[in-house]
Amino acid sequence: MNMKNTTILLIFLLCILGLMIGVYQTEVNDSSANLVNHEEVINEDSNGTITIHLELKEKNESDLIKFFT
């Protein structure tokens, strides 16, 4: 292989590596961000059926004041 082909191959492999790292970081950030903004709500019916679902947390002004002070 001459220098030109080696350079093109190296750039191509670095692009593929960058894409893989970017996708991985995006998935990690999305999964952790979703759990922080939600709270788990557990309901039990009269017949003993338990349902669990996520609801968005409401933002209180006191939370914002704690954040900025």
TIKOL-352721 format. One record per residue: residue in three letters; x, y, z of N, C-alpha, C, O in turn; residue number from 1. Coordinates in nm, 2 decimals, decimal comma. Layout:
% residues N
<pt><code>ALA</code><n_east>X</n_east><n_north>Y</n_north><n_up>Z</n_up><ca_east>X</ca_east><ca_north>Y</ca_north><ca_up>Z</ca_up><c_east>X</c_east><c_north>Y</c_north><c_up>Z</c_up><o_east>X</o_east><o_north>Y</o_north><o_up>Z</o_up><pos>NUM</pos></pt>
...
This chain:
% residues 69
<pt><code>MET</code><n_east>0,08</n_east><n_north>-0,12</n_north><n_up>0,00</n_up><ca_east>0,00</ca_east><ca_north>0,00</ca_north><ca_up>0,00</ca_up><c_east>0,09</c_east><c_north>0,12</c_north><c_up>0,00</c_up><o_east>0,19</o_east><o_north>0,13</o_north><o_up>0,07</o_up><pos>1</pos></pt>
<pt><code>ASN</code><n_east>0,05</n_east><n_north>0,22</n_north><n_up>-0,08</n_up><ca_east>0,12</ca_east><ca_north>0,34</ca_north><ca_up>-0,08</ca_up><c_east>0,07</c_east><c_north>0,44</c_north><c_up>0,03</c_up><o_east>-0,04</o_east><o_north>0,41</o_north><o_up>0,09</o_up><pos>2</pos></pt>
<pt><code>MET</code><n_east>0,13</n_east><n_north>0,55</n_north><n_up>0,05</n_up><ca_east>0,09</ca_east><ca_north>0,64</ca_north><ca_up>0,16</ca_up><c_east>-0,05</c_east><c_north>0,70</c_north><c_up>0,14</c_up><o_east>-0,12</o_east><o_north>0,72</o_north><o_up>0,24</o_up><pos>3</pos></pt>
<pt><code>LYS</code><n_east>-0,09</n_east><n_north>0,72</n_north><n_up>0,02</n_up><ca_east>-0,22</ca_east><ca_north>0,78</ca_north><ca_up>-0,01</ca_up><c_east>-0,33</c_east><c_north>0,68</c_north><c_up>0,04</c_up><o_east>-0,43</o_east><o_north>0,72</o_north><o_up>0,10</o_up><pos>4</pos></pt>
<pt><code>ASN</code><n_east>-0,32</n_east><n_north>0,56</n_north><n_up>0,00</n_up><ca_east>-0,42</ca_east><ca_north>0,46</ca_north><ca_up>0,04</ca_up><c_east>-0,42</c_east><c_north>0,43</c_north><c_up>0,19</c_up><o_east>-0,53</o_east><o_north>0,42</o_north><o_up>0,25</o_up><pos>5</pos></pt>
<pt><code>THR</code><n_east>-0,31</n_east><n_north>0,44</n_north><n_up>0,25</n_up><ca_east>-0,30</ca_east><ca_north>0,42</ca_north><ca_up>0,39</ca_up><c_east>-0,37</c_east><c_north>0,53</c_north><c_up>0,47</c_up><o_east>-0,44</o_east><o_north>0,51</o_north><o_up>0,56</o_up><pos>6</pos></pt>
<pt><code>THR</code><n_east>-0,35</n_east><n_north>0,65</n_north><n_up>0,42</n_up><ca_east>-0,41</ca_east><ca_north>0,77</ca_north><ca_up>0,48</ca_up><c_east>-0,56</c_east><c_north>0,77</c_north><c_up>0,47</c_up><o_east>-0,63</o_east><o_north>0,80</o_north><o_up>0,56</o_up><pos>7</pos></pt>
<pt><code>ILE</code><n_east>-0,61</n_east><n_north>0,73</n_north><n_up>0,35</n_up><ca_east>-0,75</ca_east><ca_north>0,72</ca_north><ca_up>0,33</ca_up><c_east>-0,81</c_east><c_north>0,61</c_north><c_up>0,42</c_up><o_east>-0,92</o_east><o_north>0,63</o_north><o_up>0,47</o_up><pos>8</pos></pt>
<pt><code>LEU</code><n_east>-0,75</n_east><n_north>0,50</n_north><n_up>0,43</n_up><ca_east>-0,80</ca_east><ca_north>0,39</ca_north><ca_up>0,52</ca_up><c_east>-0,80</c_east><c_north>0,43</c_north><c_up>0,66</c_up><o_east>-0,89</o_east><o_north>0,40</o_north><o_up>0,74</o_up><pos>9</pos></pt>
<pt><code>LEU</code><n_east>-0,70</n_east><n_north>0,50</n_north><n_up>0,71</n_up><ca_east>-0,69</ca_east><ca_north>0,55</ca_north><ca_up>0,84</ca_up><c_east>-0,80</c_east><c_north>0,65</c_north><c_up>0,87</c_up><o_east>-0,87</o_east><o_north>0,64</o_north><o_up>0,98</o_up><pos>10</pos></pt>
<pt><code>ILE</code><n_east>-0,83</n_east><n_north>0,74</n_north><n_up>0,78</n_up><ca_east>-0,94</ca_east><ca_north>0,84</ca_north><ca_up>0,80</ca_up><c_east>-1,07</c_east><c_north>0,77</c_north><c_up>0,81</c_up><o_east>-1,16</o_east><o_north>0,80</o_north><o_up>0,89</o_up><pos>11</pos></pt>
<pt><code>PHE</code><n_east>-1,09</n_east><n_north>0,67</n_north><n_up>0,72</n_up><ca_east>-1,21</ca_east><ca_north>0,60</ca_north><ca_up>0,72</ca_up><c_east>-1,24</c_east><c_north>0,52</c_north><c_up>0,85</c_up><o_east>-1,34</o_east><o_north>0,53</o_north><o_up>0,91</o_up><pos>12</pos></pt>
<pt><code>LEU</code><n_east>-1,13</n_east><n_north>0,46</n_north><n_up>0,90</n_up><ca_east>-1,15</ca_east><ca_north>0,38</ca_north><ca_up>1,03</ca_up><c_east>-1,17</c_east><c_north>0,47</c_north><c_up>1,14</c_up><o_east>-1,24</o_east><o_north>0,44</o_north><o_up>1,24</o_up><pos>13</pos></pt>
<pt><code>LEU</code><n_east>-1,11</n_east><n_north>0,59</n_north><n_up>1,14</n_up><ca_east>-1,13</ca_east><ca_north>0,69</ca_north><ca_up>1,25</ca_up><c_east>-1,28</c_east><c_north>0,74</c_north><c_up>1,25</c_up><o_east>-1,34</o_east><o_north>0,77</o_north><o_up>1,35</o_up><pos>14</pos></pt>
<pt><code>CYS</code><n_east>-1,33</n_east><n_north>0,76</n_north><n_up>1,13</n_up><ca_east>-1,47</ca_east><ca_north>0,80</ca_north><ca_up>1,12</ca_up><c_east>-1,57</c_east><c_north>0,70</c_north><c_up>1,17</c_up><o_east>-1,66</o_east><o_north>0,73</o_north><o_up>1,24</o_up><pos>15</pos></pt>
<pt><code>ILE</code><n_east>-1,54</n_east><n_north>0,57</n_north><n_up>1,14</n_up><ca_east>-1,63</ca_east><ca_north>0,46</ca_north><ca_up>1,19</ca_up><c_east>-1,61</c_east><c_north>0,46</c_north><c_up>1,34</c_up><o_east>-1,72</o_east><o_north>0,44</o_north><o_up>1,41</o_up><pos>16</pos></pt>
<pt><code>LEU</code><n_east>-1,50</n_east><n_north>0,47</n_north><n_up>1,39</n_up><ca_east>-1,48</ca_east><ca_north>0,46</ca_north><ca_up>1,54</ca_up><c_east>-1,55</c_east><c_north>0,58</c_north><c_up>1,61</c_up><o_east>-1,61</o_east><o_north>0,56</o_north><o_up>1,71</o_up><pos>17</pos></pt>
<pt><code>GLY</code><n_east>-1,54</n_east><n_north>0,70</n_north><n_up>1,55</n_up><ca_east>-1,61</ca_east><ca_north>0,82</ca_north><ca_up>1,60</ca_up><c_east>-1,76</c_east><c_north>0,80</c_north><c_up>1,60</c_up><o_east>-1,83</o_east><o_north>0,84</o_north><o_up>1,70</o_up><pos>18</pos></pt>
<pt><code>LEU</code><n_east>-1,82</n_east><n_north>0,74</n_north><n_up>1,49</n_up><ca_east>-1,96</ca_east><ca_north>0,71</ca_north><ca_up>1,49</ca_up><c_east>-2,00</c_east><c_north>0,62</c_north><c_up>1,60</c_up><o_east>-2,11</o_east><o_north>0,63</o_north><o_up>1,66</o_up><pos>19</pos></pt>
<pt><code>MET</code><n_east>-1,92</n_east><n_north>0,51</n_north><n_up>1,62</n_up><ca_east>-1,96</ca_east><ca_north>0,41</ca_north><ca_up>1,72</ca_up><c_east>-1,95</c_east><c_north>0,47</c_north><c_up>1,86</c_up><o_east>-2,04</o_east><o_north>0,44</o_north><o_up>1,94</o_up><pos>20</pos></pt>
<pt><code>ILE</code><n_east>-1,86</n_east><n_north>0,55</n_north><n_up>1,89</n_up><ca_east>-1,85</ca_east><ca_north>0,62</ca_north><ca_up>2,02</ca_up><c_east>-1,96</c_east><c_north>0,72</c_north><c_up>2,04</c_up><o_east>-2,02</o_east><o_north>0,73</o_north><o_up>2,15</o_up><pos>21</pos></pt>
<pt><code>GLY</code><n_east>-2,00</n_east><n_north>0,79</n_north><n_up>1,93</n_up><ca_east>-2,11</ca_east><ca_north>0,89</ca_north><ca_up>1,94</ca_up><c_east>-2,24</c_east><c_north>0,82</c_north><c_up>1,97</c_up><o_east>-2,32</o_east><o_north>0,87</o_north><o_up>2,05</o_up><pos>22</pos></pt>
<pt><code>VAL</code><n_east>-2,27</n_east><n_north>0,71</n_north><n_up>1,90</n_up><ca_east>-2,39</ca_east><ca_north>0,63</ca_north><ca_up>1,92</ca_up><c_east>-2,39</c_east><c_north>0,58</c_north><c_up>2,06</c_up><o_east>-2,50</o_east><o_north>0,59</o_north><o_up>2,13</o_up><pos>23</pos></pt>
<pt><code>TYR</code><n_east>-2,28</n_east><n_north>0,53</n_north><n_up>2,11</n_up><ca_east>-2,28</ca_east><ca_north>0,47</ca_north><ca_up>2,25</ca_up><c_east>-2,30</c_east><c_north>0,58</c_north><c_up>2,35</c_up><o_east>-2,38</o_east><o_north>0,56</o_north><o_up>2,44</o_up><pos>24</pos></pt>
<pt><code>GLN</code><n_east>-2,24</n_east><n_north>0,70</n_north><n_up>2,34</n_up><ca_east>-2,26</ca_east><ca_north>0,80</ca_north><ca_up>2,43</ca_up><c_east>-2,40</c_east><c_north>0,86</c_north><c_up>2,43</c_up><o_east>-2,46</o_east><o_north>0,89</o_north><o_up>2,54</o_up><pos>25</pos></pt>
<pt><code>THR</code><n_east>-2,46</n_east><n_north>0,86</n_north><n_up>2,31</n_up><ca_east>-2,60</ca_east><ca_north>0,91</ca_north><ca_up>2,30</ca_up><c_east>-2,69</c_east><c_north>0,82</c_north><c_up>2,37</c_up><o_east>-2,79</o_east><o_north>0,86</o_north><o_up>2,44</o_up><pos>26</pos></pt>
<pt><code>GLU</code><n_east>-2,67</n_east><n_north>0,69</n_north><n_up>2,36</n_up><ca_east>-2,76</ca_east><ca_north>0,59</ca_north><ca_up>2,42</ca_up><c_east>-2,74</c_east><c_north>0,60</c_north><c_up>2,58</c_up><o_east>-2,84</o_east><o_north>0,59</o_north><o_up>2,65</o_up><pos>27</pos></pt>
<pt><code>VAL</code><n_east>-2,62</n_east><n_north>0,61</n_north><n_up>2,62</n_up><ca_east>-2,60</ca_east><ca_north>0,62</ca_north><ca_up>2,77</ca_up><c_east>-2,66</c_east><c_north>0,75</c_north><c_up>2,82</c_up><o_east>-2,73</o_east><o_north>0,74</o_north><o_up>2,93</o_up><pos>28</pos></pt>
<pt><code>ASN</code><n_east>-2,65</n_east><n_north>0,86</n_north><n_up>2,76</n_up><ca_east>-2,71</ca_east><ca_north>0,99</ca_north><ca_up>2,80</ca_up><c_east>-2,86</c_east><c_north>0,98</c_north><c_up>2,80</c_up><o_east>-2,93</o_east><o_north>1,03</o_north><o_up>2,89</o_up><pos>29</pos></pt>
<pt><code>ASP</code><n_east>-2,92</n_east><n_north>0,92</n_north><n_up>2,70</n_up><ca_east>-3,06</ca_east><ca_north>0,92</ca_north><ca_up>2,69</ca_up><c_east>-3,12</c_east><c_north>0,83</c_north><c_up>2,80</c_up><o_east>-3,22</o_east><o_north>0,86</o_north><o_up>2,86</o_up><pos>30</pos></pt>
<pt><code>SER</code><n_east>-3,06</n_east><n_north>0,71</n_north><n_up>2,82</n_up><ca_east>-3,12</ca_east><ca_north>0,62</ca_north><ca_up>2,92</ca_up><c_east>-3,11</c_east><c_north>0,68</c_north><c_up>3,06</c_up><o_east>-3,20</o_east><o_north>0,66</o_north><o_up>3,14</o_up><pos>31</pos></pt>
<pt><code>SER</code><n_east>-3,00</n_east><n_north>0,75</n_north><n_up>3,09</n_up><ca_east>-2,99</ca_east><ca_north>0,81</ca_north><ca_up>3,23</ca_up><c_east>-3,07</c_east><c_north>0,93</c_north><c_up>3,25</c_up><o_east>-3,12</o_east><o_north>0,95</o_north><o_up>3,36</o_up><pos>32</pos></pt>
<pt><code>ALA</code><n_east>-3,09</n_east><n_north>1,01</n_north><n_up>3,14</n_up><ca_east>-3,17</ca_east><ca_north>1,13</ca_north><ca_up>3,15</ca_up><c_east>-3,32</c_east><c_north>1,09</c_north><c_up>3,17</c_up><o_east>-3,39</o_east><o_north>1,17</o_north><o_up>3,24</o_up><pos>33</pos></pt>
<pt><code>ASN</code><n_east>-3,37</n_east><n_north>0,99</n_north><n_up>3,11</n_up><ca_east>-3,51</ca_east><ca_north>0,95</ca_north><ca_up>3,12</ca_up><c_east>-3,54</c_east><c_north>0,91</c_north><c_up>3,26</c_up><o_east>-3,65</o_east><o_north>0,94</o_north><o_up>3,31</o_up><pos>34</pos></pt>
<pt><code>LEU</code><n_east>-3,46</n_east><n_north>0,84</n_north><n_up>3,33</n_up><ca_east>-3,49</ca_east><ca_north>0,80</ca_north><ca_up>3,46</ca_up><c_east>-3,49</c_east><c_north>0,91</c_north><c_up>3,56</c_up><o_east>-3,55</o_east><o_north>0,90</o_north><o_up>3,67</o_up><pos>35</pos></pt>
<pt><code>VAL</code><n_east>-3,41</n_east><n_north>1,01</n_north><n_up>3,54</n_up><ca_east>-3,40</ca_east><ca_north>1,12</ca_north><ca_up>3,64</ca_up><c_east>-3,53</c_east><c_north>1,21</c_north><c_up>3,63</c_up><o_east>-3,57</o_east><o_north>1,25</o_north><o_up>3,74</o_up><pos>36</pos></pt>
<pt><code>ASN</code><n_east>-3,59</n_east><n_north>1,22</n_north><n_up>3,52</n_up><ca_east>-3,71</ca_east><ca_north>1,31</ca_north><ca_up>3,51</ca_up><c_east>-3,84</c_east><c_north>1,24</c_north><c_up>3,54</c_up><o_east>-3,94</o_east><o_north>1,30</o_north><o_up>3,53</o_up><pos>37</pos></pt>
<pt><code>HIS</code><n_east>-3,83</n_east><n_north>1,11</n_north><n_up>3,57</n_up><ca_east>-3,96</ca_east><ca_north>1,04</ca_north><ca_up>3,60</ca_up><c_east>-3,96</c_east><c_north>0,98</c_north><c_up>3,74</c_up><o_east>-3,85</o_east><o_north>0,96</o_north><o_up>3,80</o_up><pos>38</pos></pt>
<pt><code>GLU</code><n_east>-4,08</n_east><n_north>0,96</n_north><n_up>3,79</n_up><ca_east>-4,09</ca_east><ca_north>0,89</ca_north><ca_up>3,92</ca_up><c_east>-4,18</c_east><c_north>0,77</c_north><c_up>3,90</c_up><o_east>-4,27</o_east><o_north>0,77</o_north><o_up>3,81</o_up><pos>39</pos></pt>
<pt><code>GLU</code><n_east>-4,15</n_east><n_north>0,67</n_north><n_up>3,98</n_up><ca_east>-4,22</ca_east><ca_north>0,54</ca_north><ca_up>3,97</ca_up><c_east>-4,35</c_east><c_north>0,55</c_north><c_up>4,05</c_up><o_east>-4,35</o_east><o_north>0,59</o_north><o_up>4,17</o_up><pos>40</pos></pt>
<pt><code>VAL</code><n_east>-4,47</n_east><n_north>0,52</n_north><n_up>3,99</n_up><ca_east>-4,59</ca_east><ca_north>0,52</ca_north><ca_up>4,06</ca_up><c_east>-4,65</c_east><c_north>0,38</c_north><c_up>4,06</c_up><o_east>-4,66</o_east><o_north>0,31</o_north><o_up>3,96</o_up><pos>41</pos></pt>
<pt><code>ILE</code><n_east>-4,68</n_east><n_north>0,34</n_north><n_up>4,18</n_up><ca_east>-4,73</ca_east><ca_north>0,20</ca_north><ca_up>4,20</ca_up><c_east>-4,88</c_east><c_north>0,21</c_north><c_up>4,24</c_up><o_east>-4,91</o_east><o_north>0,27</o_north><o_up>4,34</o_up><pos>42</pos></pt>
<pt><code>ASN</code><n_east>-4,97</n_east><n_north>0,14</n_north><n_up>4,17</n_up><ca_east>-5,11</ca_east><ca_north>0,14</ca_north><ca_up>4,20</ca_up><c_east>-5,15</c_east><c_north>-0,01</c_north><c_up>4,23</c_up><o_east>-5,11</o_east><o_north>-0,10</o_north><o_up>4,15</o_up><pos>43</pos></pt>
<pt><code>GLU</code><n_east>-5,24</n_east><n_north>-0,03</n_north><n_up>4,33</n_up><ca_east>-5,29</ca_east><ca_north>-0,16</ca_north><ca_up>4,35</ca_up><c_east>-5,44</c_east><c_north>-0,16</c_north><c_up>4,35</c_up><o_east>-5,50</o_east><o_north>-0,08</o_north><o_up>4,42</o_up><pos>44</pos></pt>
<pt><code>ASP</code><n_east>-5,50</n_east><n_north>-0,24</n_north><n_up>4,26</n_up><ca_east>-5,65</ca_east><ca_north>-0,25</ca_north><ca_up>4,25</ca_up><c_east>-5,71</c_east><c_north>-0,33</c_north><c_up>4,36</c_up><o_east>-5,63</o_east><o_north>-0,40</o_north><o_up>4,44</o_up><pos>45</pos></pt>
<pt><code>SER</code><n_east>-5,84</n_east><n_north>-0,33</n_north><n_up>4,37</n_up><ca_east>-5,91</ca_east><ca_north>-0,41</ca_north><ca_up>4,47</ca_up><c_east>-5,89</c_east><c_north>-0,56</c_north><c_up>4,46</c_up><o_east>-5,90</o_east><o_north>-0,63</o_north><o_up>4,55</o_up><pos>46</pos></pt>
<pt><code>ASN</code><n_east>-5,87</n_east><n_north>-0,60</n_north><n_up>4,33</n_up><ca_east>-5,86</ca_east><ca_north>-0,75</ca_north><ca_up>4,31</ca_up><c_east>-5,71</c_east><c_north>-0,79</c_north><c_up>4,32</c_up><o_east>-5,68</o_east><o_north>-0,91</o_north><o_up>4,29</o_up><pos>47</pos></pt>
<pt><code>GLY</code><n_east>-5,62</n_east><n_north>-0,70</n_north><n_up>4,37</n_up><ca_east>-5,48</ca_east><ca_north>-0,74</ca_north><ca_up>4,39</ca_up><c_east>-5,39</c_east><c_north>-0,72</c_north><c_up>4,27</c_up><o_east>-5,27</o_east><o_north>-0,76</o_north><o_up>4,28</o_up><pos>48</pos></pt>
<pt><code>THR</code><n_east>-5,43</n_east><n_north>-0,66</n_north><n_up>4,17</n_up><ca_east>-5,35</ca_east><ca_north>-0,63</ca_north><ca_up>4,05</ca_up><c_east>-5,26</c_east><c_north>-0,51</c_north><c_up>4,08</c_up><o_east>-5,31</o_east><o_north>-0,40</o_north><o_up>4,12</o_up><pos>49</pos></pt>
<pt><code>ILE</code><n_east>-5,13</n_east><n_north>-0,52</n_north><n_up>4,06</n_up><ca_east>-5,04</ca_east><ca_north>-0,41</ca_north><ca_up>4,08</ca_up><c_east>-4,99</c_east><c_north>-0,36</c_north><c_up>3,95</c_up><o_east>-4,95</o_east><o_north>-0,44</o_north><o_up>3,86</o_up><pos>50</pos></pt>
<pt><code>THR</code><n_east>-5,00</n_east><n_north>-0,23</n_north><n_up>3,93</n_up><ca_east>-4,95</ca_east><ca_north>-0,17</ca_north><ca_up>3,81</ca_up><c_east>-4,85</c_east><c_north>-0,07</c_north><c_up>3,85</c_up><o_east>-4,86</o_east><o_north>0,01</o_north><o_up>3,94</o_up><pos>51</pos></pt>
<pt><code>ILE</code><n_east>-4,74</n_east><n_north>-0,07</n_north><n_up>3,77</n_up><ca_east>-4,63</ca_east><ca_north>0,02</ca_north><ca_up>3,79</ca_up><c_east>-4,61</c_east><c_north>0,10</c_north><c_up>3,66</c_up><o_east>-4,59</o_east><o_north>0,04</o_north><o_up>3,56</o_up><pos>52</pos></pt>
<pt><code>HIS</code><n_east>-4,60</n_east><n_north>0,23</n_north><n_up>3,67</n_up><ca_east>-4,57</ca_east><ca_north>0,31</ca_north><ca_up>3,55</ca_up><c_east>-4,49</c_east><c_north>0,44</c_north><c_up>3,60</c_up><o_east>-4,49</o_east><o_north>0,47</o_north><o_up>3,71</o_up><pos>53</pos></pt>
<pt><code>LEU</code><n_east>-4,43</n_east><n_north>0,50</n_north><n_up>3,50</n_up><ca_east>-4,35</ca_east><ca_north>0,62</ca_north><ca_up>3,52</ca_up><c_east>-4,43</c_east><c_north>0,74</c_north><c_up>3,48</c_up><o_east>-4,50</o_east><o_north>0,75</o_north><o_up>3,38</o_up><pos>54</pos></pt>
<pt><code>GLU</code><n_east>-4,42</n_east><n_north>0,84</n_north><n_up>3,57</n_up><ca_east>-4,48</ca_east><ca_north>0,97</ca_north><ca_up>3,54</ca_up><c_east>-4,37</c_east><c_north>1,08</c_north><c_up>3,55</c_up><o_east>-4,27</o_east><o_north>1,07</o_north><o_up>3,62</o_up><pos>55</pos></pt>
<pt><code>LEU</code><n_east>-4,39</n_east><n_north>1,18</n_north><n_up>3,47</n_up><ca_east>-4,29</ca_east><ca_north>1,30</ca_north><ca_up>3,47</ca_up><c_east>-4,30</c_east><c_north>1,37</c_north><c_up>3,61</c_up><o_east>-4,41</o_east><o_north>1,39</o_north><o_up>3,66</o_up><pos>56</pos></pt>
<pt><code>LYS</code><n_east>-4,18</n_east><n_north>1,40</n_north><n_up>3,66</n_up><ca_east>-4,18</ca_east><ca_north>1,47</ca_north><ca_up>3,79</ca_up><c_east>-4,22</c_east><c_north>1,62</c_north><c_up>3,76</c_up><o_east>-4,18</o_east><o_north>1,68</o_north><o_up>3,66</o_up><pos>57</pos></pt>
<pt><code>GLU</code><n_east>-4,30</n_east><n_north>1,68</n_north><n_up>3,85</n_up><ca_east>-4,33</ca_east><ca_north>1,82</ca_north><ca_up>3,84</ca_up><c_east>-4,22</c_east><c_north>1,90</c_north><c_up>3,90</c_up><o_east>-4,16</o_east><o_north>1,86</o_north><o_up>4,00</o_up><pos>58</pos></pt>
<pt><code>LYS</code><n_east>-4,19</n_east><n_north>2,01</n_north><n_up>3,83</n_up><ca_east>-4,08</ca_east><ca_north>2,10</ca_north><ca_up>3,88</ca_up><c_east>-4,14</c_east><c_north>2,20</c_north><c_up>3,97</c_up><o_east>-4,23</o_east><o_north>2,28</o_north><o_up>3,94</o_up><pos>59</pos></pt>
<pt><code>ASN</code><n_east>-4,09</n_east><n_north>2,20</n_north><n_up>4,10</n_up><ca_east>-4,13</ca_east><ca_north>2,30</ca_north><ca_up>4,19</ca_up><c_east>-4,04</c_east><c_north>2,42</c_north><c_up>4,19</c_up><o_east>-3,92</o_east><o_north>2,40</o_north><o_up>4,16</o_up><pos>60</pos></pt>
<pt><code>GLU</code><n_east>-4,09</n_east><n_north>2,53</n_north><n_up>4,23</n_up><ca_east>-4,00</ca_east><ca_north>2,65</ca_north><ca_up>4,24</ca_up><c_east>-3,89</c_east><c_north>2,63</c_north><c_up>4,35</c_up><o_east>-3,78</o_east><o_north>2,68</o_north><o_up>4,33</o_up><pos>61</pos></pt>
<pt><code>SER</code><n_east>-3,93</n_east><n_north>2,56</n_north><n_up>4,45</n_up><ca_east>-3,83</ca_east><ca_north>2,54</ca_north><ca_up>4,56</ca_up><c_east>-3,71</c_east><c_north>2,46</c_north><c_up>4,51</c_up><o_east>-3,60</o_east><o_north>2,48</o_north><o_up>4,55</o_up><pos>62</pos></pt>
<pt><code>ASP</code><n_east>-3,74</n_east><n_north>2,36</n_north><n_up>4,42</n_up><ca_east>-3,63</ca_east><ca_north>2,29</ca_north><ca_up>4,36</ca_up><c_east>-3,54</c_east><c_north>2,38</c_north><c_up>4,28</c_up><o_east>-3,41</o_east><o_north>2,36</o_north><o_up>4,28</o_up><pos>63</pos></pt>
<pt><code>LEU</code><n_east>-3,59</n_east><n_north>2,47</n_north><n_up>4,20</n_up><ca_east>-3,51</ca_east><ca_north>2,56</ca_north><ca_up>4,12</ca_up><c_east>-3,43</c_east><c_north>2,66</c_north><c_up>4,21</c_up><o_east>-3,32</o_east><o_north>2,69</o_north><o_up>4,18</o_up><pos>64</pos></pt>
<pt><code>ILE</code><n_east>-3,49</n_east><n_north>2,70</n_north><n_up>4,32</n_up><ca_east>-3,42</ca_east><ca_north>2,79</ca_north><ca_up>4,41</ca_up><c_east>-3,30</c_east><c_north>2,71</c_north><c_up>4,48</c_up><o_east>-3,19</o_east><o_north>2,77</o_north><o_up>4,49</o_up><pos>65</pos></pt>
<pt><code>LYS</code><n_east>-3,32</n_east><n_north>2,59</n_north><n_up>4,51</n_up><ca_east>-3,21</ca_east><ca_north>2,50</ca_north><ca_up>4,57</ca_up><c_east>-3,10</c_east><c_north>2,49</c_north><c_up>4,47</c_up><o_east>-2,98</o_east><o_north>2,48</o_north><o_up>4,50</o_up><pos>66</pos></pt>
<pt><code>PHE</code><n_east>-3,14</n_east><n_north>2,47</n_north><n_up>4,34</n_up><ca_east>-3,04</ca_east><ca_north>2,45</ca_north><ca_up>4,23</ca_up><c_east>-2,95</c_east><c_north>2,57</c_north><c_up>4,21</c_up><o_east>-2,83</o_east><o_north>2,56</o_north><o_up>4,20</o_up><pos>67</pos></pt>
<pt><code>PHE</code><n_east>-3,01</n_east><n_north>2,69</n_north><n_up>4,22</n_up><ca_east>-2,94</ca_east><ca_north>2,81</ca_north><ca_up>4,19</ca_up><c_east>-2,87</c_east><c_north>2,87</c_north><c_up>4,31</c_up><o_east>-2,78</o_east><o_north>2,96</o_north><o_up>4,29</o_up><pos>68</pos></pt>
<pt><code>THR</code><n_east>-2,90</n_east><n_north>2,83</n_north><n_up>4,43</n_up><ca_east>-2,83</ca_east><ca_north>2,88</ca_north><ca_up>4,55</ca_up><c_east>-2,73</c_east><c_north>2,79</c_north><c_up>4,61</c_up><o_east>-2,67</o_east><o_north>2,82</o_north><o_up>4,71</o_up><pos>69</pos></pt>
